[in-house]
């Protein structure tokens, strides 16, 4: 289960992204993550696409797939095998970039 700090990061990031649509995903996360480095955080299912926070992270770290592609290929209408494979790839290749950039684990 996600912890309260992780849930606050998710909520603040998504709210800021919505209220400041012109801001880049990286700028949004840079602002929200200020002062939250060096913590052990459990984001639960928020760390895997198609969760909106996971899509924001993919965009922020400059992943080769767009947020729209992640959503399409991991969403409820996606093939279950493809979804599982891509979620594993996300966990192995995208999420570590977020952890490294913001110094969280």
N, C-alpha and C positions, 0 to 999 in steps of 0.2 A: 504494500500500500504506500502510495506517495506520502512524503512527509510534508508538514505545513510550509516549510521554506520553499521546497520545490513547487508546491501548488501555488504559492504566492508568485514565484518567478513565472510560472506558466500564465497565470491570470494577468499579471502586470505586462508581460510581453505581448500577449494577444490584445489586450486593451490598448496598449500604446501603438501597436501595429494598425489597429482599426482607427484610432483617433488621428494618427499621423501616417496615413497611407503613402505619402510622398517619401517618407524616410526609408532607407534601406533596411533590410532584415538584419544586417550586421550592426548598423547603428542602433537599432532597437535593442538587440541583445547586449551590445556594449554598454548601453545606458542601464538597462535593468540589472545586469550582472555586476555593476560597480559595488565593491565592498562585500561581495559574496564569494570571493575566491577562497580556496583552501578548506572547503567544507565537503563533507560526505553527504550527498543528496540522493534521494530515491525519487525519481520521476515516474516510476511505475509505467503504465501503458502510454503516458504522455510522451515517452521517448521513442515510440515507434510509429511510423506512418500507418494509417492515414491521420493520426492525431494532428490537429492544427499546429501545435507547438513543434512537433517533429518536422513538419513541412517548413516551418519558419527556420528551424535550425539548418535544414538542408540548404535552403536558400542563403542563409547567412554564411555558411562555410564554403559556399561556391561549389556545391556538388554538381557532377556532370548531368544529373537528371533534374529537371525543373520540379518545383513543388506540384504543379499540375500533373506531371508524369507520375510522381510518387503517389499522389492521391488516386489517380486512375488505376495504377497497377497494384495498389494495396488496399483499395476501398472495398466496400461490401459487394460490389459487382465483379470484382477481380477473381480470376481463377485462384482457388485456395492454395494450390502448389506454388504458383507464381508469387502470391502474396507472402507465403512463408519464406520462400527463397529470397525475395527482395527485402523483407524485414530483417532477415539474417545479414544480408549484405549491408543494410543500413546500420545495424548494430556493430558490424565489424569495420566499416569504412567511413561512415558519416558521423556517428555519435562520438567516436574518439576525438575527432577534430574539435567538436564542441567542448569536450572535457579538457583537452589540452589548451585551447584558446582561453578558457575562463578559469582554469586551475581548480576544477572541481572533480570529484570522483564519486 
